Amino acid sequence: MTSNELNKILKANPTLTLHGYEDNLYQHRGYYENINKEQNPMTDKYLHEIDACISWLGRQKMLKNTNAKRVTSYELKHHVETEYKMYIPAGCMIVACIFLETPFTREKGSPDVWIPISKKIV
């Protein structure tokens, strides 16, 4: 992924932060209070982490039924961390989904998204 490609994704998704979507938190308290664009911006500093997510996600088999069993972007980022032995912010997995045109749905009340990937693969 290039800086220009990331900027295009961020322009189309203005509330996407390093840790997920900031506008999807509803009334949650605690950890989610720290997710905002000003404190945790997604920048090209994280292109290496995004590329790791793109590489990992591109090798996975997506479910045809997007309403079937799904896994959150937060859960999947841990698999990338294990394989690549580095910290992956959850927002990087969302950027990878958008870049690969992987369908996802926003998780109500959470910065994360649901991704239609088999839990057997994960």
Phi, psi and omega in degrees: 000142178258167176300320180295319179295319177297315180299324178295317178297316181292326177294322179282343181229071189296344180258010178281125181244181178301331184249010179126197182276126181278341184269012185244023189265345180051237186255017183293149178242179176084227185307320185294343178296338183271002181264102174210156187295326182291318182275333185225064182287146172276122182228172179290357172298337185255020181298323179297318179292321178295317179298322177297318178295318179298315180297313181293310183295325180295340179269354184269155178266123178274149176284143179289324180270106183289351177263001180285190179304134183226170181232147180280156176301326179295318178297316184292328181299330179292328177292322178293318178302318180295314182291318185263356177053051176206159178287135178237114173296143184301327180297334179295324177293323178293318177301318179299318177300314180296315181299317181276359182060036175281126180294144175207162174234146180288140178273120183303129177076015184221154175283352185272171176234157174268131181243130183282079180232141182293135177291339177294324180291318181286000000 
